[in-house]
Amino acid sequence: MNNLRRLVRKLILKAFTEDDVDAATAADTRDYGSGKWGANAKDIFRQQRETDPSIDEFLNSIITIHWKRIVLTDEFSPELDYEILREPLQNTNTNDELSCSPYIPYDDGTPMALEHRGWHDGDKLGIEVKGYVSWLEHGDAQTGHGGQRKEDSQSGANKQPRRTMMGRDPGKGNSMADVIQSEVDFFKRKGKKSTYGDGEALVDNWDVVKVWYIDESDEIVAMQASMMLSKRFNKRIPYQQSQGPEQFGIEDCSADLGDNPEDWSP
């Protein structure tokens, strides 16, 4: 780890490279298996953030949204006249790292270009979370979370970039040129290696902030998701269409989803 700290001190004023990660990995005696290379890349990313307040400020400012497909149960709600939604973050813990899409906020705090979801076009609900961004880059970070996942799969546990060949981007390989540590990096056009994908942020120790939906037809499931997550996290979690106002559903139909308002104390 001392070798890694010395390497990071040398990199304070410049972005780190694939060669820098190779050097740190070669000097690392820890056993991370197939994730060792990515673990060292994340270590460098973290130490640069801890050393440079501007990186920390930027990473704290971005909006991170975990997109999920709508998965319905076999239950039906007569009151809602709609099938019941499976809880979007079922079996996922807040100390699991989520793979999220990153967004820059407008002045009003809403995410820019929310409708552009890249490979998440089939995912109808966006669960906005706030937590510690442990990694951020353009395109696919190749952590194992991507278009080949099952409908109801989760995106939790600890992750490392370049851990898997799934979604391997031949234009990027192990290059670190697409790592994002500033707004300039975020809007970079020239020099990017990614040939597909909409960017990936790994978010640790997160909390749910809001449920987003794009199409009007998905309003009911967005409301159900906000109610379920409000119950689980014991707070009012709003839902919102990309161009609409915040809405709240937990007090409207809490009994419909088996919630007991007496047990809910925000």
VOLUMZA-706681 format. One record per residue (C-alpha): residue in three letters; x, y, z; residue number from 1. Coordinates in nm, 2 decimals, padded with zeros to 4 digits. Each point is the difference from the previous one (the first is absolute). Layout:
+------+--------+--------+--------+-----+
! rest !     px !     py !     pz !  nr !
+------+--------+--------+--------+-----+
!  ala !      X !      Y !      Z ! NUM !
...
+------+--------+--------+--------+-----+
end
This chain:
+------+--------+--------+--------+-----+
! rest !     px !     py !     pz !  nr !
+------+--------+--------+--------+-----+
!  met !  00.00 !  00.00 !  00.00 !   1 !
!  asn !  00.30 !  00.23 !  00.06 !   2 !
!  asn !  00.09 ! -00.04 ! -00.37 !   3 !
!  leu ! -00.35 !  00.09 ! -00.10 !   4 !
!  arg !  00.01 !  00.32 !  00.22 !   5 !
!  arg !  00.33 !  00.10 ! -00.16 !   6 !
!  leu ! -00.15 ! -00.06 ! -00.35 !   7 !
!  val ! -00.30 !  00.21 !  00.08 !   8 !
!  arg !  00.21 !  00.29 !  00.13 !   9 !
!  lys !  00.18 !  00.00 ! -00.34 !  10 !
!  leu ! -00.34 !  00.01 ! -00.18 !  11 !
!  ile ! -00.16 !  00.29 !  00.20 !  12 !
!  leu !  00.01 !  00.24 ! -00.29 !  13 !
!  lys ! -00.07 ! -00.24 ! -00.28 !  14 !
!  ala ! -00.25 ! -00.28 ! -00.09 !  15 !
!  phe !  00.12 ! -00.35 !  00.06 !  16 !
!  thr !  00.05 ! -00.25 ! -00.28 !  17 !
!  glu ! -00.02 ! -00.37 ! -00.06 !  18 !
!  asp !  00.38 ! -00.03 !  00.06 !  19 !
!  asp ! -00.05 !  00.16 !  00.34 !  20 !
!  val ! -00.26 ! -00.26 !  00.09 !  21 !
!  asp !  00.22 ! -00.28 ! -00.12 !  22 !
!  ala !  00.29 !  00.13 !  00.22 !  23 !
!  ala ! -00.23 !  00.02 !  00.31 !  24 !
!  thr ! -00.14 ! -00.34 ! -00.07 !  25 !
!  ala !  00.35 ! -00.16 ! -00.03 !  26 !
!  ala !  00.10 !  00.15 !  00.34 !  27 !
!  asp ! -00.32 ! -00.11 !  00.17 !  28 !
!  thr !  00.02 ! -00.31 !  00.21 !  29 !
!  arg ! -00.38 ! -00.03 !  00.07 !  30 !
!  asp ! -00.20 ! -00.28 ! -00.15 !  31 !
!  tyr ! -00.29 !  00.14 ! -00.20 !  32 !
!  gly ! -00.01 ! -00.27 ! -00.26 !  33 !
!  ser ! -00.14 !  00.12 ! -00.33 !  34 !
!  gly ! -00.08 !  00.34 !  00.16 !  35 !
!  lys !  00.35 !  00.09 !  00.11 !  36 !
!  trp !  00.07 !  00.23 ! -00.30 !  37 !
!  gly ! -00.33 !  00.19 !  00.04 !  38 !
!  ala !  00.05 !  00.02 !  00.38 !  39 !
!  asn !  00.33 !  00.18 ! -00.05 !  40 !
!  ala ! -00.16 !  00.23 ! -00.26 !  41 !
!  lys ! -00.27 !  00.09 !  00.26 !  42 !
!  asp !  00.27 !  00.05 !  00.27 !  43 !
!  ile !  00.17 !  00.26 ! -00.22 !  44 !
!  phe ! -00.33 !  00.16 ! -00.09 !  45 !
!  arg ! -00.09 !  00.03 !  00.37 !  46 !
!  gln !  00.34 !  00.13 !  00.11 !  47 !
!  gln ! -00.01 !  00.27 ! -00.27 !  48 !
!  arg ! -00.34 !  00.10 !  00.12 !  49 !
!  glu !  00.12 !  00.02 !  00.36 !  50 !
!  thr !  00.30 !  00.21 ! -00.10 !  51 !
!  asp ! -00.18 !  00.24 ! -00.24 !  52 !
!  pro ! -00.31 !  00.18 !  00.15 !  53 !
!  ser ! -00.12 !  00.10 ! -00.35 !  54 !
!  ile ! -00.04 ! -00.37 ! -00.10 !  55 !
!  asp ! -00.19 ! -00.06 !  00.32 !  56 !
!  glu ! -00.23 !  00.30 ! -00.05 !  57 !
!  phe ! -00.07 ! -00.11 ! -00.36 !  58 !
!  leu ! -00.08 ! -00.36 !  00.09 !  59 !
!  asn ! -00.23 !  00.12 !  00.28 !  60 !
!  ser ! -00.19 !  00.22 ! -00.25 !  61 !
!  ile ! -00.09 ! -00.26 ! -00.26 !  62 !
!  ile ! -00.34 ! -00.18 ! -00.01 !  63 !
!  thr !  00.02 ! -00.38 ! -00.01 !  64 !
!  ile ! -00.30 ! -00.20 ! -00.11 !  65 !
!  his ! -00.04 ! -00.38 !  00.00 !  66 !
!  trp ! -00.23 ! -00.10 ! -00.28 !  67 !
!  lys ! -00.22 ! -00.30 !  00.05 !  68 !
!  arg ! -00.25 ! -00.19 ! -00.21 !  69 !
!  ile ! -00.35 ! -00.03 !  00.12 !  70 !
!  val ! -00.06 ! -00.35 !  00.14 !  71 !
!  leu ! -00.36 ! -00.08 !  00.10 !  72 !
!  thr ! -00.12 ! -00.26 !  00.25 !  73 !
!  asp ! -00.31 ! -00.22 ! -00.04 !  74 !
!  glu ! -00.20 !  00.22 !  00.23 !  75 !
!  phe ! -00.26 !  00.25 ! -00.10 !  76 !
!  ser ! -00.13 !  00.32 !  00.17 !  77 !
!  pro ! -00.37 !  00.07 ! -00.06 !  78 !
!  glu !  00.05 !  00.35 !  00.15 !  79 !
!  leu !  00.27 !  00.08 ! -00.25 !  80 !
!  asp ! -00.14 ! -00.21 ! -00.27 !  81 !
!  tyr !  00.35 ! -00.11 ! -00.07 !  82 !
!  glu !  00.24 ! -00.29 !  00.06 !  83 !
!  ile !  00.24 !  00.04 !  00.30 !  84 !
!  leu !  00.36 !  00.08 ! -00.06 !  85 !
!  arg !  00.29 ! -00.19 !  00.14 !  86 !
!  glu !  00.21 !  00.23 !  00.23 !  87 !
!  pro !  00.27 !  00.13 ! -00.23 !  88 !
!  leu !  00.29 ! -00.04 !  00.24 !  89 !
!  gln ! -00.11 ! -00.33 !  00.14 !  90 !
!  asn !  00.29 ! -00.19 !  00.17 !  91 !
!  thr !  00.24 !  00.29 ! -00.05 !  92 !
!  asn !  00.17 !  00.16 !  00.30 !  93 !
!  thr !  00.11 !  00.36 !  00.04 !  94 !
!  asn !  00.36 ! -00.11 !  00.04 !  95 !
!  asp ! -00.01 ! -00.19 ! -00.33 !  96 !
!  glu !  00.15 !  00.21 ! -00.28 !  97 !
!  leu ! -00.26 !  00.09 ! -00.26 !  98 !
!  ser !  00.08 !  00.05 ! -00.37 !  99 !
!  cys ! -00.16 !  00.33 ! -00.09 ! 100 !
!  ser ! -00.02 !  00.24 ! -00.29 ! 101 !
!  pro !  00.15 !  00.34 !  00.08 ! 102 !
!  tyr ! -00.16 !  00.34 ! -00.08 ! 103 !
!  ile !  00.09 !  00.36 !  00.04 ! 104 !
!  pro ! -00.27 !  00.20 !  00.18 ! 105 !
!  tyr ! -00.18 !  00.30 ! -00.14 ! 106 !
!  asp ! -00.02 !  00.31 !  00.22 ! 107 !
!  asp ! -00.32 ! -00.13 !  00.15 ! 108 !
!  gly !  00.17 ! -00.32 !  00.10 ! 109 !
!  thr ! -00.17 ! -00.23 ! -00.26 ! 110 !
!  pro !  00.22 ! -00.22 ! -00.22 ! 111 !
!  met !  00.10 !  00.11 ! -00.35 ! 112 !
!  ala ! -00.09 ! -00.22 ! -00.29 ! 113 !
!  leu ! -00.19 ! -00.25 !  00.22 ! 114 !
!  glu ! -00.18 ! -00.14 ! -00.31 ! 115 !
!  his !  00.33 ! -00.11 ! -00.15 ! 116 !
!  arg !  00.05 ! -00.33 !  00.17 ! 117 !
!  gly !  00.23 ! -00.18 ! -00.25 ! 118 !
!  trp ! -00.02 ! -00.38 !  00.06 ! 119 !
!  his ! -00.26 !  00.06 !  00.27 ! 120 !
!  asp ! -00.28 !  00.09 ! -00.25 ! 121 !
!  gly ! -00.19 ! -00.31 !  00.10 ! 122 !
!  asp !  00.02 !  00.10 !  00.37 ! 123 !
!  lys ! -00.30 !  00.20 !  00.11 ! 124 !
!  leu !  00.08 !  00.11 !  00.35 ! 125 !
!  gly !  00.29 !  00.20 !  00.11 ! 126 !
!  ile !  00.09 ! -00.02 !  00.37 ! 127 !
!  glu !  00.20 !  00.30 !  00.10 ! 128 !
!  val !  00.24 ! -00.07 !  00.27 ! 129 !
!  lys !  00.25 !  00.22 !  00.19 ! 130 !
!  gly !  00.32 ! -00.16 !  00.14 ! 131 !
!  tyr !  00.37 ! -00.03 ! -00.04 ! 132 !
!  val !  00.11 ! -00.01 ! -00.36 ! 133 !
!  ser !  00.29 ! -00.25 !  00.00 ! 134 !
!  trp !  00.04 !  00.00 ! -00.38 ! 135 !
!  leu ! -00.12 !  00.20 ! -00.30 ! 136 !
!  glu !  00.08 ! -00.03 ! -00.37 ! 137 !
!  his ! -00.14 !  00.04 ! -00.35 ! 138 !
!  gly ! -00.14 ! -00.32 ! -00.16 ! 139 !
!  asp ! -00.01 ! -00.34 !  00.16 ! 140 !
!  ala !  00.23 ! -00.05 !  00.30 ! 141 !
!  gln ! -00.03 ! -00.38 ! -00.06 ! 142 !
!  thr ! -00.10 ! -00.07 !  00.36 ! 143 !
!  gly ! -00.24 ! -00.28 ! -00.10 ! 144 !
!  his ! -00.32 !  00.22 ! -00.01 ! 145 !
!  gly ! -00.13 !  00.04 ! -00.35 ! 146 !
!  gly ! -00.25 ! -00.09 ! -00.27 ! 147 !
!  gln !  00.05 ! -00.38 !  00.05 ! 148 !
!  arg ! -00.14 !  00.00 !  00.36 ! 149 !
!  lys ! -00.33 ! -00.18 !  00.08 ! 150 !
!  glu ! -00.32 !  00.20 !  00.04 ! 151 !
!  asp ! -00.01 ! -00.01 !  00.38 ! 152 !
!  ser !  00.38 !  00.00 !  00.06 ! 153 !
!  gln !  00.15 !  00.24 !  00.25 ! 154 !
!  ser !  00.30 !  00.22 ! -00.03 ! 155 !
!  gly !  00.16 ! -00.03 !  00.35 ! 156 !
!  ala !  00.30 ! -00.12 !  00.19 ! 157 !
!  asn !  00.35 !  00.14 ! -00.05 ! 158 !
!  lys !  00.10 !  00.06 ! -00.36 ! 159 !
!  gln !  00.32 !  00.07 ! -00.19 ! 160 !
!  pro !  00.05 !  00.15 ! -00.35 ! 161 !
!  arg !  00.13 ! -00.24 ! -00.26 ! 162 !
!  arg ! -00.09 ! -00.30 !  00.21 ! 163 !
!  thr ! -00.19 ! -00.17 ! -00.28 ! 164 !
!  met !  00.01 ! -00.05 ! -00.37 ! 165 !
!  met ! -00.38 !  00.05 ! -00.02 ! 166 !
!  gly ! -00.06 !  00.32 ! -00.19 ! 167 !
!  arg !  00.37 !  00.02 ! -00.09 ! 168 !
!  asp !  00.06 !  00.32 ! -00.20 ! 169 !
!  pro !  00.27 ! -00.07 ! -00.26 ! 170 !
!  gly !  00.05 !  00.38 ! -00.05 ! 171 !
!  lys !  00.09 !  00.04 !  00.37 ! 172 !
!  gly !  00.16 ! -00.31 !  00.14 ! 173 !
!  asn !  00.17 !  00.09 !  00.33 ! 174 !
!  ser !  00.06 !  00.36 ! -00.09 ! 175 !
!  met ! -00.07 !  00.25 !  00.28 ! 176 !
!  ala ! -00.06 !  00.29 ! -00.25 ! 177 !
!  asp ! -00.37 ! -00.01 !  00.06 ! 178 !
!  val !  00.01 !  00.04 !  00.38 ! 179 !
!  ile ! -00.20 !  00.30 !  00.11 ! 180 !
!  gln !  00.12 !  00.22 !  00.29 ! 181 !
!  ser ! -00.13 !  00.35 ! -00.11 ! 182 !
!  glu ! -00.27 !  00.16 ! -00.20 ! 183 !
!  val !  00.25 !  00.05 ! -00.28 ! 184 !
!  asp !  00.06 ! -00.38 !  00.00 ! 185 !
!  phe ! -00.38 ! -00.05 !  00.00 ! 186 !
!  phe ! -00.06 !  00.20 ! -00.32 ! 187 !
!  lys !  00.32 ! -00.11 ! -00.17 ! 188 !
!  arg ! -00.05 ! -00.07 ! -00.37 ! 189 !
!  lys !  00.35 ! -00.06 ! -00.14 ! 190 !
!  gly !  00.23 ! -00.27 !  00.14 ! 191 !
!  lys ! -00.28 ! -00.23 !  00.13 ! 192 !
!  lys !  00.06 ! -00.37 ! -00.06 ! 193 !
!  ser ! -00.35 ! -00.12 !  00.06 ! 194 !
!  thr ! -00.19 ! -00.11 ! -00.31 ! 195 !
!  tyr ! -00.33 ! -00.07 !  00.17 ! 196 !
!  gly ! -00.18 !  00.05 !  00.33 ! 197 !
!  asp ! -00.12 !  00.30 !  00.20 ! 198 !
!  gly !  00.24 !  00.00 !  00.29 ! 199 !
!  glu !  00.02 ! -00.19 !  00.32 ! 200 !
!  ala !  00.03 !  00.11 !  00.36 ! 201 !
!  leu !  00.06 ! -00.23 !  00.29 ! 202 !
!  val ! -00.18 !  00.12 !  00.31 ! 203 !
!  asp !  00.06 ! -00.13 !  00.35 ! 204 !
!  asn ! -00.18 !  00.06 !  00.34 ! 205 !
!  trp ! -00.29 !  00.15 ! -00.18 ! 206 !
!  asp ! -00.35 !  00.12 !  00.09 ! 207 !
!  val ! -00.30 !  00.03 ! -00.23 ! 208 !
!  val ! -00.10 !  00.35 ! -00.10 ! 209 !
!  lys ! -00.27 ! -00.02 ! -00.26 ! 210 !
!  val ! -00.17 ! -00.22 ! -00.26 ! 211 !
!  trp !  00.01 !  00.13 ! -00.36 ! 212 !
!  tyr ! -00.21 ! -00.11 ! -00.30 ! 213 !
!  ile !  00.00 !  00.12 ! -00.36 ! 214 !
!  asp ! -00.34 ! -00.11 ! -00.16 ! 215 !
!  glu ! -00.34 !  00.10 !  00.14 ! 216 !
!  ser ! -00.11 ! -00.36 ! -00.02 ! 217 !
!  asp !  00.26 ! -00.09 !  00.27 ! 218 !
!  glu ! -00.14 !  00.24 !  00.26 ! 219 !
!  ile ! -00.19 ! -00.27 !  00.20 ! 220 !
!  val !  00.30 ! -00.23 !  00.03 ! 221 !
!  ala !  00.22 !  00.30 !  00.10 ! 222 !
!  met ! -00.25 !  00.09 !  00.27 ! 223 !
!  gln !  00.00 ! -00.37 !  00.12 ! 224 !
!  ala !  00.38 !  00.01 !  00.00 ! 225 !
!  ser !  00.01 !  00.32 !  00.21 ! 226 !
!  met ! -00.25 ! -00.15 !  00.25 ! 227 !
!  met !  00.20 ! -00.32 !  00.04 ! 228 !
!  leu !  00.33 !  00.17 !  00.04 ! 229 !
!  ser ! -00.15 !  00.26 !  00.24 ! 230 !
!  lys ! -00.11 ! -00.29 !  00.22 ! 231 !
!  arg !  00.33 ! -00.18 ! -00.02 ! 232 !
!  phe !  00.21 !  00.31 !  00.07 ! 233 !
!  asn ! -00.25 !  00.16 !  00.24 ! 234 !
!  lys ! -00.01 !  00.34 ! -00.17 ! 235 !
!  arg ! -00.20 !  00.18 ! -00.26 ! 236 !
!  ile !  00.15 ! -00.08 ! -00.34 ! 237 !
!  pro ! -00.15 !  00.19 ! -00.29 ! 238 !
!  tyr ! -00.06 ! -00.11 ! -00.36 ! 239 !
!  gln !  00.03 !  00.24 ! -00.30 ! 240 !
!  gln ! -00.03 !  00.00 ! -00.37 ! 241 !
!  ser !  00.30 !  00.14 ! -00.19 ! 242 !
!  gln ! -00.18 !  00.33 ! -00.07 ! 243 !
!  gly ! -00.25 !  00.00 !  00.28 ! 244 !
!  pro ! -00.04 !  00.10 !  00.37 ! 245 !
!  glu !  00.09 ! -00.22 !  00.29 ! 246 !
!  gln ! -00.29 ! -00.23 !  00.12 ! 247 !
!  phe ! -00.05 ! -00.21 !  00.31 ! 248 !
!  gly ! -00.20 ! -00.33 !  00.02 ! 249 !
!  ile !  00.06 ! -00.15 !  00.34 ! 250 !
!  glu ! -00.30 !  00.18 !  00.16 ! 251 !
!  asp ! -00.23 ! -00.05 ! -00.29 ! 252 !
!  cys ! -00.01 ! -00.38 ! -00.04 ! 253 !
!  ser !  00.21 ! -00.13 !  00.28 ! 254 !
!  ala ! -00.25 ! -00.27 !  00.10 ! 255 !
!  asp ! -00.02 ! -00.13 ! -00.36 ! 256 !
!  leu !  00.35 ! -00.14 !  00.02 ! 257 !
!  gly ! -00.03 ! -00.15 !  00.35 ! 258 !
!  asp !  00.16 !  00.30 !  00.18 ! 259 !
!  asn ! -00.12 !  00.09 !  00.35 ! 260 !
!  pro !  00.01 !  00.38 !  00.04 ! 261 !
!  glu !  00.02 ! -00.04 !  00.38 ! 262 !
!  asp !  00.33 ! -00.18 ! -00.05 ! 263 !
!  trp !  00.14 !  00.27 ! -00.22 ! 264 !
!  ser !  00.17 !  00.28 !  00.19 ! 265 !
!  pro !  00.20 !  00.24 ! -00.21 ! 266 !
+------+--------+--------+--------+-----+
end
